Amino acid sequence: MALMDSLITVLTAGLDEKAKVVIIGTSFIGMELAGAIVKKKPASIDVIGVDAVPFAKILGEKIGAAVQKVSLGIGGVAELA
């Protein structure tokens, strides 16, 4: 997982409270990135995906909704479906 950690470190290095972030895709990588970015407390995070709930087809709606809630934290916005 060192490669993923390095990628997230590089992608989040310049973020601050004024940042407005848009992530396209609700795959594992997109949601992992959203979870890392929310820790930087940007002004906003928008995650855009085609499904109403990430991972719903694979893990079911309840687990997908839990992943969405944890990944985005307080203040995150998901633009899904």
C-alpha positions in Angstrom: 0.0 0.0 0.0 3.0 2.3 0.0 2.3 3.4 -3.5 -1.2 4.5 -2.6 0.0 6.3 0.5 2.6 8.1 -1.6 0.1 9.1 -4.3 -2.3 10.5 -1.6 0.5 12.4 0.0 1.4 14.0 -3.3 -2.2 14.8 -4.2 -3.1 16.4 -0.9 0.2 18.3 -0.2 -1.0 21.7 -1.3 -4.6 21.6 0.2 -5.8 24.0 2.8 -9.1 25.3 4.2 -9.7 27.4 1.1 -9.4 24.4 -1.3 -12.5 23.3 -3.3 -12.0 19.7 -4.4 -13.8 17.7 -7.0 -13.1 14.0 -7.3 -14.6 12.2 -10.4 -15.2 8.5 -9.6 -16.5 6.6 -6.6 -14.1 3.6 -7.0 -11.9 2.5 -4.2 -9.3 5.0 -5.2 -11.7 7.9 -5.4 -13.3 7.2 -2.0 -9.8 6.6 -0.4 -8.7 9.9 -1.8 -11.8 11.7 -0.5 -11.1 10.2 3.0 -7.6 11.5 2.9 -8.7 15.0 1.6 -11.4 15.4 4.2 -8.7 15.3 6.9 -7.2 18.4 5.4 -10.5 20.2 6.0 -10.9 21.9 2.6 -13.8 24.4 2.0 -15.6 21.7 0.0 -15.3 18.2 -1.4 -17.5 17.0 -4.3 -17.4 13.4 -5.3 -19.1 12.7 -8.6 -20.2 9.2 -9.5 -22.8 7.3 -11.5 -24.3 5.3 -8.6 -26.5 6.7 -5.9 -24.3 5.0 -3.3 -20.6 4.0 -3.9 -20.0 0.2 -3.9 -23.8 -0.5 -3.7 -23.6 -3.1 -6.5 -20.8 -5.0 -4.8 -21.3 -4.5 -1.1 -24.9 -3.5 -0.9 -26.6 -0.1 -0.1 -26.0 -0.1 3.7 -22.3 -0.8 3.5 -21.9 1.5 0.6 -23.6 4.3 2.5 -21.4 3.7 5.5 -18.3 3.9 3.3 -19.6 7.2 1.8 -20.2 8.6 5.3 -16.8 7.6 6.6 -15.0 8.7 3.5 -16.6 12.1 3.3 -16.8 12.9 7.0 -18.6 15.9 8.2 -19.1 18.6 5.5 -18.4 16.4 2.5 -20.9 16.4 -0.4 -21.5 13.5 -2.7 -22.9 14.2 -6.1 -23.9 10.7 -7.1 -26.3 9.3 -9.7 
